[in-house]
């Protein structure tokens, strides 16, 4: 039972969804053949084992100047002629001829490679399942442009907006023809049903073989954040991701001498731009001595890192016109799985908050007082026992395991291929 998967990412740290799906598909007798863009990232290399993968390398230039020049040229080629999708279609055509497949699955966070997947599915007479991890409508501004654009007297924003709108129209044409759409939050389901009524919710999740409760006593109370904060070199869009309530609560805890730098630390495992922003914020609040900064760690180290923490931090903001919509990242579900207190700052009052409350995983904070009381309570718990725990609803958390989600995908695949 072969399945052809076209995806933008397979499976770097910021998009392991298809990597985990392939792991569990193989155990159920499915044979995925993956075509993807080459990304120089080995964080999740273990998920590539025994999966036939074709990687298309679009970028070869070295050095900042030549790299930017190449990216700009390919940006224009792609915008005008669909260059990246054309190359992926040719690769997919070769694989279809070698491996007769039962269906085509395309996973993306915006548009590429949906046109290639649509074209190959029609060419081979196969049903197409579209998996959308993100959509441009969920973010304000140009969050989905992956590179900083050169300054062109204001034209760069017009060009980027036009490119995103072109991609959105391409996406919607494909969605209307899809046999089924899968997506990651209830907000996404509602939006996408306006294009195609056949939409199924399959959230991001955690691998139960890697992420499970294994509490570790520690000599310091660690609040841990893993992931990006700043995208594409731009300044933080506070409407999407705002740590202010956390910093204000820490200031009060420090002033009241509840916490001390020797026993209390916020750890940031993130990229250089994000670290720079947090350092600046910490200096404004005189909290630098409570912060520690690290680069990203291999995926194999993340479970132990989370289990050794006292509180796991999720940065977001209230859902709204200017705020995030339907953002439920992989790192959030991995935090649920280890059953450590989750602190969501500021609470989205939407999808994330509903899951936090339903799983009894922690706090979706609406004000500084919420954060202050939450941290004070768990800090006292840590002082008494050397670790923290939550009375989590394990049955609810279990619905987000990658194994359970693979079975959701399989039911969709079987229904679609049977109906044909």
LINQUI-V209573 format. One record per backbone hydrogen bond with DSSP energy under -0.5 kcal/mol. NH is the residue of the N-H (numbers start at 1). CO is the residue of the C=O. If there is no record, write none. Layout:
nh co
NH CO
NH CO
//
This chain:
nh co
3 31
4 103
5 3
5 33
6 4
6 105
7 5
7 35
8 107
15 12
20 16
21 17
22 18
23 19
24 20
25 21
26 22
27 23
28 24
28 25
29 26
30 25
31 1
32 30
33 3
34 52
35 5
36 54
37 7
38 56
41 39
45 42
47 44
48 45
49 46
51 48
52 32
52 50
54 34
55 53
56 36
56 54
57 55
58 56
67 63
68 64
69 65
70 66
71 67
72 68
73 69
74 70
75 71
76 72
77 73
78 74
79 75
80 76
81 77
82 78
83 77
86 82
87 83
88 84
89 85
90 86
91 87
92 88
93 89
94 90
95 91
96 92
97 93
98 94
99 95
102 2
103 2
104 127
105 4
106 129
107 6
108 131
114 111
117 113
118 114
119 115
120 116
121 117
122 118
123 119
124 120
125 121
126 121
127 102
129 104
130 180
131 106
131 129
132 130
132 182
133 108
133 131
134 108
138 135
139 136
143 140
145 142
146 144
155 152
157 154
158 154
159 155
160 156
161 157
162 158
163 159
164 160
165 161
166 162
167 163
168 164
169 165
170 166
171 167
172 168
173 169
174 170
175 171
176 172
177 173
177 174
178 174
178 175
179 128
180 128
181 198
182 130
183 200
184 132
189 185
190 186
191 187
192 188
193 189
194 191
195 192
196 192
199 197
200 181
202 183
202 200
206 400
208 206
210 207
211 207
212 210
216 307
218 386
221 263
222 220
223 221
223 265
224 222
224 311
225 267
227 269
234 231
238 236
240 237
241 237
242 316
246 243
247 243
248 244
249 245
250 246
251 247
252 248
253 249
254 250
255 251
256 252
257 254
258 253
259 253
263 260
264 260
265 221
266 290
267 223
267 265
268 292
269 225
269 267
270 268
270 294
275 271
276 272
277 273
278 274
279 275
280 276
281 277
282 278
283 279
284 280
285 281
286 283
287 282
290 287
291 288
292 266
294 268
299 43
301 298
302 298
302 299
303 299
305 301
306 302
307 303
308 304
309 306
310 222
311 222
312 341
313 224
313 311
314 343
316 314
316 345
319 348
324 239
325 138
328 326
332 329
333 329
334 330
335 331
336 332
337 333
338 334
339 336
340 335
341 310
342 361
343 312
344 342
344 363
345 314
345 343
347 365
354 350
355 351
356 352
357 353
358 354
359 355
360 356
361 356
362 356
363 342
365 344
365 363
371 367
372 368
373 369
374 370
375 371
376 372
377 373
378 374
379 375
380 376
381 377
382 378
383 379
384 380
385 381
386 382
390 339
392 390
393 359
394 392
397 393
398 394
399 395
399 396
400 397
401 398
402 206
405 401
406 402
407 403
408 404
409 405
410 406
411 407
412 408
413 409
414 410
415 411
416 412
417 413
418 414
419 415
420 416
//
